[in-house]
Amino acid sequence: MLYGCGLYICTLVLLVKQKYAGGYMRNLLLTSAVVAFSLQAHAVKAPYKNNESLNREVISNYSDLALLNYNDSLQGARALKSEIAKFVKLAKKGSKLASKQYDIVKKTWSLEARMPYGQSEIFRFYNGPIDFEPIDDGVTTYLESINFEGVEGLMNAWPLDEIYIDYVKEDSTAGLVNNRNIKLTKDVLVSMNEREGEKNISTGYHAIEFLLWGQDRSIDTAGQRPYTDYVDGGTAKNQDRRREYLSLLIDLLDDHLSTVTNQWQVGEKNYRTEFLKRDSNSVLTDIFTSMISMAGDELKSERIENAFLLEDQEEEHSCFSDQTINDIYTNALGVKNIYFGDYVAHNSSKSINGKGINDLVAFVNPELDQAITKKFDSLFNNINFFYKKSRNGQVQIGSIETPFDRALTTNKVEIQNIIDDLGSIDELLREAASELGLEIE
């Protein structure tokens, strides 16, 4: 779909009454004094004539948004850490209150911890702090100079092979939890992550998820792991190691999120400082790359379409807790946040409403910006189908009515609508990048 250039020579037409020979005549005066832009043929794209001031506002706001989003995620992880500590203490004592606290822990994982982190995944895909790897290109970046290591694979890797961590229906002695020959420490868990296979996940959100919910064997409910798996003398074996493993996992999550968040702090020698000094077109190319990659390859294809085509709940993102709809919502919201330059924190009253990518797109092609805006509206309207509604029809974000694993067979049309919208957003963002003169690989 091609949207024509929205900028033309601006001319000022003045109707002037001029006295002449006892009467009046109308003269048309044309002036080019207000000409601001280059004339472009309506159907021909042209490289973006940089408005550097606007570019810098967008990039600065993006950096502020990244920091708030990561701080929000860190606050959520620390809330989860606090609730896990309470649960472990109660479970170790064998207190009956452990059951109620277990439910609080799971709710905290689903909402306070996951809802902001899902939005932060938009900061991937361009070798920023979250997924950084050194590149042998003859240029030493700040992160390379401090031997920084990206931690995305330690925080959010999936799908996860349950048998690598703990018991499964088929094997009651499986996993790191039940192997008492392995001493559980943070370093050991990190070293075991993806060892001898990319599904051998030992750390991160989904390892915590599995330890809280256990296997999901039904489309009617999430996993049903009992809290007594953590109580000495309760269900399963090695309850003490399960408590220890869960505690180590949340400590690692705190560590890793802190590491990334620090790279976006203001006024320090870090990634953010280097990021803000880079050429604006290079930075904007990275930003578009992340939006396009998340909307298309990652969310549309990897996280939705694979499970949809296979009708396999094992391919869904948060398969143990049945929170995949929230993953879809927050990943899509991350793209929208960057496009419009907005972020509303989940764990505080803080928010950002600044210059976004939409301001750049509207500057060169307002019709294209309107098309992208409408497609975002359509996308979230289709996602909202899966959430509960209040009596007055208000969508209850976070409260899932129709789980993704059930929808794979019962609501195929509704899932396809989301897939189609994400595909359209992918294409429209690519067109927007082209309008701005950016080359996306």
N, C-alpha and C positions, 0 to 999 in steps of 0.2 A: 504494500500500500504506500503510495507516494503522496506526501503532503507538500504543496507548493510553498515556495519561500514567501514569508509574510512581510517582507520589508521591501519598500520601494523608495524612489526619490520622493521626498516630501515637498510639495509645492504649496505656496500660500497664494490663494486667489482672493484678490480684493476688488470689490466693486466700488469704484470711486465716481462720484458725481462731480463733473468738472464744468464750470461755467464757460460757455463758448458762444460767441455771436448772439448774445441775448437769450440763449437757451441753455439746456443741459444735455450732455451725452454721456453714455456709460462706457468706461474704458476698463478693460481687463488688464490688471497688472500681475504679472507672474514674477515671483522672486525665488531665487535659489538660496536665500540666506539661511533657511532652516533645513537645507539638505543635510541629513545625518548619516545616511547609509548608501551603499553602492547599489546601483540598479541591477537586479537579477531577473532573468526570465522566470516566469511563474512556475514552470515544471522542472527547473534545473537547480540541483543542489550546488551550494558553493561553500568553500571553507569558511569557518567562523572567523569573523573579524573580532579578535579578542577585545573584550571589555575587561581589562586586567583588574580593575577595581572590583567589579562584580565577581570575577573568578575568585579573587582572594577572600571576599566575604563568604562565598559558598564553601571554600576549603577550610576557612577558619571555623565556620559553624559546624562543618562536618567533624572537625577535631573535637570541638566541645561536645558534640553529640556522642562521639565514640567514648569519650571519658565518662559522661553521665551514664551511658548504657552499661559500660563495664563496672562502674561503681555500683549501679543498681544490681547487677548480677552478683557482684561480690557481697553486697549487703544481703541478698537472698541466700547465697551460699553460707554465710555466717549465721543467718537465722536457722538454716537447716542444721548447721554444726551444733548450735545450742540445743535444738530439739533432740538431735541424735544423742548428745551427751546425757540429757535427762532420761531418755529411753534406756540407754545402756546401763545407767546407774540403777534404774528401777528393775530392769530385767535381771541384772546381776544379783539383786536382793531377792528376786522372786516375787516382787510386789504385784498385786492384782491391778495396780494402777498402770502397769506397763502396757496393758492392752489398749487403754485409751490413749496413752502417749504414743504408741505405735501408729495409731490412726493420724495423730497430729503430725508425726514425722512424714508420713506419706503425703498428706495434704500440703505440707511445707515444700516437699520436693516438687510436687506438681505445679504449685502456684508461685510461691516466693522465689524459688530457685530457678525453675525452668522457664517461666514466662519472660523474664528479662533476658536470660541467656539465649533463648531462641532468636530474639531480635538481634543480638550481638553477632550472630553468625554472618551477617552481611559484611563484616570487616575481614572476611577471608578472601582468598583467591587472588591476591596481588602481592603475596610475600610480605605482609605486614607482621607485626609481633605475634599474632595468634598462630599463624602457620608458617613462620619464617624458616627458610633453609638458605644456607650460604650459596652464592652463585659465583662460579669461577669466570668472571668477566673482566678482570683487571681493575675493577673499581671496588674499593673497600667502603662499605656502608657502615653506619654507626653500629647497627646490630651485629655485623660481622666483626667489628673491632672489639666488641666485648664478648665474643663467642656466645651470643645469645642462641637459645634453642626454642623453636616454636613448640607449643604445648597442646595444640588442638587435638592431636591424636591421643593424648593422654586424658583429655577432658570429655570428648564427645564421639569417640569412635564407635561405630556400629556397622553391621549387625554383630551381635555378641553371641559367642558359643557358650551357652550356660554351663556346660559340663566342665569348662575350663576353670570356673570359679567355685561352684558348689554342687551339691547333689542334684540330680534330676530324677524323674520318675523311673528311668531305666537303670540308674546306678546310684545307690544311696551313699557310696563312699567317694564319689568323684570330686575333683576340684581342689584348688589351693586351700580352701577351708579345711578339708578333711585330710590333707597331707601334712601330718604333724612333723615330718622330716624337714619341712620348709619353714624357716623362721620368718614370721610376718613383720616386715618393716616397710617404711615408705620406699626406701631404695630398692628393696627386693620387688615390691609390687610394680614399680616403674620399670625395672629390668625385665619383668615377666610380660609386660604389655606388648602384644603382637609378636611374641617370641614363637618362631616356627609356625606362623600363620596369622593373616590379618584379622581373623575372627577370634584369635586368642586374646581377647580384651580383658585386662585385669584391673583397670582404673577408670575413673570418670563417672559422669552422670548415669550412664546405663549400667555400669557395674553396681552402683548404689541402688539403682532401680530394681535390678534383679535380686539383690539381697533383701530388698523390702517387699517385693511382690512375689518373687519366685516365678516359676513357669506359668504361662497363660495357656490353659488347656481348653478354654471355652470361648465362644464368641459372645456369650451372654454376660460374662464377668471378666474382670482383670485377673491377674494371678492371685492365688489365695494362700500365700505363705502365712502360716500362723506365727503370732508373736512369740509363741513358746519355743520356736526354733532358736531363740536367744536366751532362754531361761534354763539354767542348769537343771538337769533331770527332766527337761521337757521333751518336745518332739525333736526328731533328727539327732545328729551327733555333733560333738565338737562345738557346743554352744558358745564356749568361751572364745574360741578362735573366730567364730562368726561375729561376735561383738567387737573383737579386736580389729578384724578386717574392715567392718563398717566404719569404725572410728578412724582408722588410717585413711580410708578413702576420702572422707570429708576433710581431713587435714590436708591431704594432697590437693583436693579441689580448691581449697582456700589458698594454698601456696601458688598454684598455677594461675588462678585468676588474679591474684595480687601481682604476679610477675608481669602479666599482660597489661593490667590497669596502670601500673607504674610507668609504662612506656607511653601513655597518653596524658600523663600529668602535665600541668602548666608550669612553665618557668624552670624546667630542669634540663639537664643534658641527657636527652633521650630520643626515642624515635620521633615523637611529636615535633621536636625542634627541627630535626632534619626534614621531616615531612612538609612543614610549613615553608621551608626555604627552597624546596624543589620547584622546578619549572611547572607552572600551573597546568599546562596541557598534559604533562606527564602524570600529574596527580589526578586530573580529571579522567584520564584514560584508565587509571587504576580504579577509580570510583565506579566508572561505567562497567569495567570488567567484573567487579564484584556484584553489581546489580544484575547484570545479564547472566552471570554464572549461577547465581542463587535462584533467580526466577526460572531459568531454563534447565540447564544441565542438572543442578543439584536438587531443587525442590520438585520441579515438574517431572523430570525423568527418573532420578535416583530414588527419591523419597516417596513419590506417589505412583508413577507409571509402572515401575517394576512390580510392586505389590499388586497393582490393579490388573495388569495383564496376566500375572501368575495366579491371582486370587489367593495369595499366600500371606497370612498374617505374620509369618516369620520375617517377611521383608519390610514390615512397617517399622517406623522409626522408634517409637516407644511401645514396643509390643507387650511388655510385661505389665505395664500400668494402664494400658489402653488410653494413653494421653496423646496419641498421634495427631488428633485434630488440633490440639493446642500447639504442637510442633509446626504443623502446616500454617496455622494462623500467625504464629510469631515469626516464622521465617519470611512469610509474605509481608508482614508488617515491617520487618527490618528493611526490605526493599522500598516500601512506601515511605518509611521514615527518612531515608536518604534522599529519595526523590523530592519530597516536600520540605526537608530540612527541619522536621519536627521529632520530638521524643517526649513521651509522658512516662515518668518513672513509675514502676510498680510498687516499690518498697519505700517510697518517700513522696513528698508533695512537689518535688522538683520537676521542671519541664523545660523544654527548649522549643522555640518557634522562631526560626531564623531563615536565612536565605538557603534555598535548596537547589537541586539540579533543575527543578521545574522552572526556576527563574531564568536560568540560562536557556532552556528550551523555548520558553515563551518569548524570549528576546529575539530568537532567530526564526521561530515558527510557532506562533500561538495556536494554530489549528492542530498541530501535532501534540502540543502540550495538552490541549483539551481532549484529544483522543486518548492519550495516556491516562489522564485523570478519570475519564469515563470507564476505562478498562479496569482501573483499580477499584472503582465503585462496584463494578460488576463482579470482580473477583471476591471482594469481601462480602458482598450480598450472597454469593454462592457458598462461601465458607460458613456464613452465619446459619445456613440451613441445619448444620450439625449441632448447634448449640440449643440449650433449653431457652424457652421464652417465658417471661413473666406474664401475669394475667393481662396486662395492657400491651403485650406484644414486644416488650423490651428484650433485646438479646442479652443473655447472660454469658458473657465471654468467660471462658474457663470452665464452665459447667456443661459438660458434653452430654448431649441427648442421644446421639447415634454414633457409637464408636466406629473407628475406621475399619477395624477387622470385620465387623458386621456389615458395614456399608459396601465392602468389596463385592458382596453378592446381592445385597438388597437395595442398594442405592447407586448403581453403576452410572446412571445418567447424571446424578449430582456430582459424583467424582469426576466424570468426564468434563463437566462444565468448568470445574476448577482447572483441570489440565489444559483445556482450550484457552482459558483466560491467561494462564501463565505463559502459554506459547505465544499468545498475542502480545503480552507485555514484553517478552523477550525480543520479539521482532521490532516492536515500536521503540524500545530502548536502543536497539542497534541503529535504527534509522535516526534517532535523536543524536547519537554519537557521531554519525556521519554528517549530520547537519552542523554539528559543532566542529567539524574538521578533525575529529579524533579517529585514530585507526585502532580497532579492536581486533586482537588476534582470534 
